[in-house]
């Protein structure tokens, strides 16, 4: 069921002029051309690539940017949590979702991981929806003062040994002592996984991270920010209605049943998409499409589709 466009949703300027289509020439230095466009904060589309072409190109881009190790690490990490599976050398399946569910806009990962690149490759997309939605982050928005990121902090009641510091980094994604609990952190939960060492889930103010492509510090709307933000799901729902991109079942489910992150969201932070984002690109990927973007300055999202209307198989790679 398609919902008509509604003018009450967030108004975000069209950014399709930032989507650049490049030709893919076997044997040519495609990676350099892609990087030149990314350094202008453009989103790059290459068409009619094989999955092996996509693997080779993504690897070449990452290596030229010094991100080869990160690409391999993310690919190896893909299946370890059980919600993704590795596809090819560097790509992974996207997160599974229930019927009619959408994925709200986010930059992949968190400030701890600070991934620089996000790429998507389309095997098939024959659904009546499944558009890829890219929103560009407004760096000057006042809403950054309201938002919070869900992060992990630690607090040691005794000196940690070097092996313990390494163990904590691998097991809990903490760089101690830099990630020590701070007075301004809002504690959500705590536990003691190691004797004499406390672990906390906290809400903290977003901080800018360095973009290697743009050589400047940027706010990124990480998954660790979006997924806890109740406003994000509601704003994206309004956005999809405004753009005529939402599909609803006969019983017209509420936002929570359409939202893949409904169980993770913590509270409303008062942000509006028309303030948080300043450009939009809406593009329905086709078989053989390769898309790549700056993971800090652009978020990615997917609208929903009617069950049984077709098949959508898109893989993702990050570095």
N, C-alpha and C positions, 0 to 999 in steps of 0.2 A: 504494500500500500504506500503510495507516494503522498507526501504532505505538500501542500502548495507553499510557495514562498511567502514569507511573512516579514514585513518591514521592521518589526520590533526587535529583531535579532541584532547582534553586534555588527557594526559597520566598519569593515577593514578594507583599506584600499587594495585594488587589484595589483598584483605583482608579477603578472605573467611575462612582463618585459625582462624579468630577472631569470627566467627559464631559458637557457641557451641550449640549442640542439647542435651537436657536433657530429661530424662524420667519423665513423670508425673504419680505419684503414689498416688491414693486417700488414704487419711489418713496419708500420709508421710509429712515430713516438706519440701515441695518443695520450699518454699520461701527462706529458708536458703541457699539451693544449688544455687538458682538463684542469690542471693545477693553476694555469694562468687565469682561467675563468673563476675558479674558486677563490683566488686571491682578490677578485673584484666583488666578492660576496654574491656570486651568481650560483644558481642551481643548474647542474649540467645533466642533459639527457642525451644518451646515445641509443640508437635504435637498431634492431635486428642483430643483436649479439647472441652467440650461443652461450650456454652457461659456462663453458670452459673459457670463452673469451672474457666473460665478466670476471672470472677468477683471476685470470692473467692480468687484466687491466687494473683491478682493485689492488692486487699485489704490487704492481709497478708504481701506482700512485702512492701507496703507503710507503714503499721503500724510498722513493724520491723525497718524501717528506720526513724521513727518519722514523716512520711509524710502523715499520714492518714487524717488529717484535710485538707491538700492541695488537696488530691485526691477527697474528698467529695466536696470541694469548686469548683474545676474545673468541676466536673460532674454536680453540680447544676447550674453553670454558662453557661453550654453548649448551652442551648436553649434560653438564655436571649437575645442574639444578633440576633437571627433569622436565622443564616446561618448554624446552627447545630441542631441536635435533640438528646436527651438522648436515649441511647439504653442499657437496663439492669440497673444495679445499678451505675456503674462507667464509662461505655464506652459511646461514642458519635459518631454520624455520621461524616464522613470526609466532607470537604467542597465540595459543588457541583461544577461541571465544565461543560463547553460546549463541544460539539463533538470535538474530536482530541486534547483537551487541556491537558497539563502536569502540574505537580506541582514541582517547582524547589526546590533544597535542602535547608533545614532550620532546625534549632532547634526551637521547639515550644515556642511561647511566646516572652518575651523581658527581658531585664536586670531588669526591675522593678518587674516582676513576678518571675523570676529565678526558673523555674520549673526544677526539677532534673531528672525526669523519663519520658520516652515516651514508650507507649506500644500499640501494634496493634493486633487485633483479626480478623481473616478472617472467614466470613460466607460462601462466595462463590467467586470464581474468575475464570470464564470460558471464559474470553475475550482472544483476540489474543495478548494482551499486559498486561498492569497493573502490571508490575514488581515493587516491592519495591526496592528502591535504597538508600543505606545507605553510606554516605561519612564521613570519619573520619577527624576531624579538625586538621590541622597542626599548632601547637601552636607557632612554631618559625618563621612562615611566615612573611616576611616584608610587605606583603599587608595589614596587620592589621593597619598599619600607614595611609593607604589610605582610608580604609573603614569608613563609618559613620553609626550611628544608628539613626533612627527617634524616638525621645522621646518627652514627654510633660514636659514643665517647667512652673513655676509660678513666679510671682513677685507681692509682696504686697506693696501697697502705704500707708499702715497703719498696726498697730498690729492686728493680727487675733485672734479671740476668740477661745477657745478650741472647741466649737461646730463647728465653721467654719473650723478649721483644719480637723476635722473628716469628715465633709461634703465634703471638697475638696478631701480628700483621697479616699472616696467611689465614688464620681461622676467623678473625673478626674484622678484617679490613681496617686496621688502625695503625697509624704511624705514631708510636709513642716516643717521646712525650708530647709531640705537637698536638695530638688529638686528646689531650687531657680535658676532662670536664671543665667547662668555663662557667663563671658566675651567672652570665646572662642566658645560659641554656635552660630551656624548659624541659624538665625530666618527665618522660612518659612511663618509663619502666626501668627496672634495674635488676641485675643478677650478679652472682659471683662465680664465673666459670672456672677461674683459677684462684687458688688460695691466696688471699691478700690482694686480689685485683677485682674491682667492680666494673661491670659493663652497663652502659646506659643507652637507651633509645631516647633521643632528645629532639626538640624543635629548636632550630637556630636560624638566625638571619642569613639569607643568601649572600654569598660573596662572589666577587668577580674572579674569573679564571682567565688565564692567558690563551688567546687564540693564536695558534702557530700560523695559520693561514693569513690572518689579518694583522698580526703583530700588535695586538692591543688586548687589554683586559675587558672581558665582557661578562654580563650576566647571562646565564643559560637557564632555561626553564626545564631543569632536569626532571626525569621521572620521579626522583626523590622529592620534588616539589609538587609536580602535577598530581601524582597519585594520592597525596594526602589532602588535596584541596577540593572541598565539596563544591566550591564555586566553579571550578574548572569543568566538572561534568555538566553542571547546569548551563554554563556559558556555551559549551560546545553543542549541547542540545539545541539551544536557541540559535546558534550559528548555523547548524545543519538545517533547521526549519527555514531560516531566512534564505539559505542558498537552495532550498528545494531538494536537499540531499538525504533526508531522513526517510527510513522505511519503518512502518509500524505494523505490528500484528493486529488482528481484528479487535482484540481487547484493549488496544492502545496502552501499552505498558508504560509505567512511569520511568523517570530517568534512571533510577537505581537498577531496574531490570535490564536496561540497555547498556549500562556502564560496566566495562570489564574490571574497573578498579573500585567498584562500589564498597567492597569490604575493607579496603585499605584507607579510605578517606577519613580524615580526623575532624576537620571543622571548616567553616567558612572563613576566608581571610579578606573578603571584601574587594577582590579584584574584578575587573571587567576586561573582556577580550579586546575591546576597541582601544583600551589604554595599554594593555600588555603587548599587543601585536600591531605592527604597522603595515604589513603587506600579507597578501594571501596568494598562493598558487594552488589551484585545484586541477588535478590531472589524473585521468584514468589510465593507468599503466596497461600496456598491451604486451603480448608475448614477445620476448626478445628485448624489451626495454631495460636500460640500465640508467639509474638515477643516482647522483651523488651530490652531497651538500656539506656545508660546514655544520657540524653537529652542535656547535655552541650558538650560532646566530640564527639558525633555522630549526624549528620543531617539525615533527612529522606526526600525522594522525591518519585515521582511516574511518570513513563513514560505514554504515552497515548495509546489508542487502537482504533481499527476500530469500529465505531458505528454499533451496531447490531451483533457484533461478539460473544457476550456473556454478562454475568452479573458479575460485580465486587461489592461486598458489604464487605467493611472492616470498622471496628470501631476502634476508638482511645481512649486512656485514658492517662491522664497526672497528675503528682504530683510533 
